[in-house]
Amino acid sequence: MSSSTENTSLRNDVRKLADLLGQTLARQEGDELLSLVEAVRLSVREGKQDEVLGRLTDAQTVSLVRAFSNYFNLANVAEQVDRTKVLAEQRKTIGSWISRTVDRILKVQEATKDFDKKELQGWLDNFSVRPVFTAHPTEAARRSVLSKMTTIAQLLEQPDSPTKSERLAETIDLLWQTDELRLGRPEPLDEAVNSIYYLDELLQDTVPEVLASFANEVKRLGVELSPNAKPLSFGTWIGGDRDGNPNITAAVTKSAILLQNSHFTRAINRHLDELRQTLSISTKLAGVTKELEKSLAEDLEKLPEIEARYRRINVEEPYRLKATAIGHKLLLTQARHASGLPHFSGRDYKNTAELLQDFEIMHASLLANNGELIANGLLNRIYRTISAFGLTHATMDIREHSGVHRNLLTQIYGQLNSNQISEALKSQDKKEIKNLDEVGKKCFDTFVTVNELIDRFGSEVIESYIISMTKSAEDVLIAALIARHAGLLSLDDKKSFAKIGFVPLLETVAELRAAGEILDTLLSDKNYRQIVSLRGDLQEVMLGYSDSNKDAGITTSQWEIHKAQRKLRDIAIKHGVKLRLFHGRGGSVGRGGGPTYDALIALPWGSIDGHIKMTEQGEVISDKYG
């Protein structure tokens, strides 16, 4: 597709949408508004806009702003559709980025004749990418608006027809009559709904196809993406980031997790519907394993809710019945979490691992009975999708300011030095937590709620506790000590565990310059090192791009972040731990934003130990994932 053809196609789409918007304005508001829009547009060309705008009433101004806002939103949709077409054409001619990467690896393999497939398999099993969605106060688009924009994008991809034009006109009329903003300031759960919209869309089509493509491409290298591999997952700060936001309470965190679970259940059940329709395998024509027979018998016994009709018509189609049982257990899991009832083994899922186990039973049965292609088709795509999202759609991070932890520690212990804090980590004595001030109580309630959520949903619901404005190793030790009192960790020689990891957030230039010293001091502490060991010898460190940019400018910030990564890499190697760098990049260039691919390529050698985690800021999520 030539550049001129691309531009013509885009111009035609923008013109079509602009014409339809003009017709909407005339239909809905009369010719006066349409004439005003044209007058303002022409006055801008002539440099006389102040003269025209100065005569407007408040009502006219609001209508004018809405008209131009809708126009630019529609133009953005057209550009996104055009970009999608360009990328699709590129994939046809030069292949996807995954296939091109595999091609380059194969060339190296051919040139060197020294290619260790075992080492590559190990790297593949360890490979993990996690985009983390964050909230943004100016990202106020409602789901009602987002869904209509999605409809317009889908229509633009269709061939021209009278029906297409009618649908576009109808949707633009609906957009005009839909209020872009709700009355009142968005609540934290409103922000959660917006981010979940994109997770729903990703789960439905994009992620299953991306993971299937990735699995197929790596086969060309002579390795397999193992069933337990998790190359892609998603994270969220919405409902978990309380640094500077007093509206984020323990109750909000819990509500956000419950909301994510309900959306995951709804979204994955659509895939289960497809699975039920597809897996029409009859026991008259193909066998099944004893394990599947036993599992299905237990399901039918413990799930009387499964209709007699399904039991009757699918009696010789065990895979369909099993998919039906999975759907029922997912709904019961959602109901259990909403009501706070305890887990009922066999009726609901305790965690994502239990859900995946049901798929593994079906997968093994198909492999054992001439169903390899079926096992590795739709069933495997759904399995990998569930693994990517988990029961809660995304793993939530918790973030709080180091000063809040220090305030709470003082209320519990009084003044402690670093050695005393470390020794208290190992101790099994628990202080009575009482008479806390409002800030301290809110902070401790967060730790308690995190513990409850992990016990209820499993370890993947919340994995990282981020300490913002970390100026020393002591800031991390303090958070860990508070977590011990909430039941999140124990260094008891008889029974030790660490349910979450602790993540220092280095934001200012001074903190970045001290990065190596902070991590070295932290990992040299024997008690903290035990926590890292309990977390699989993985230490996460977050790098803040925005504050360092504001602190010292773009060039200095980028250079200090680069040097910090090299220091952190060397310290991690020294202490024998895996390092996961969490890149807190903003949306704009001034906040550390920019093309993700270029940013990854520029990272120091060895700083990506198979794991990469990065923020996706609220103000750019719609551009990347819409």
PyMOL commands that set and color helices and strands:
alter all, ss='L'
color gray80, all
select helices_A, chain A and resi 3-29+31-46+49-53+58-94+97-112+117-126+143-156+162-176+188-219+250-278+290-302+308-313+318-339+352-367+372-389+402-413+418-426+438-457+473-485+509-513+515-524+526-534+545-552+554-575+589-591+596-601+618-625
alter helices_A, ss='H'
color red, helices_A
select strands_A, chain A and resi 128-133+235-236+395-401+462-468+489-491+496-498+501-506+538-544+578-584+611-616
alter strands_A, ss='S'
color yellow, strands_A
deselect
rebuild
show_as cartoon
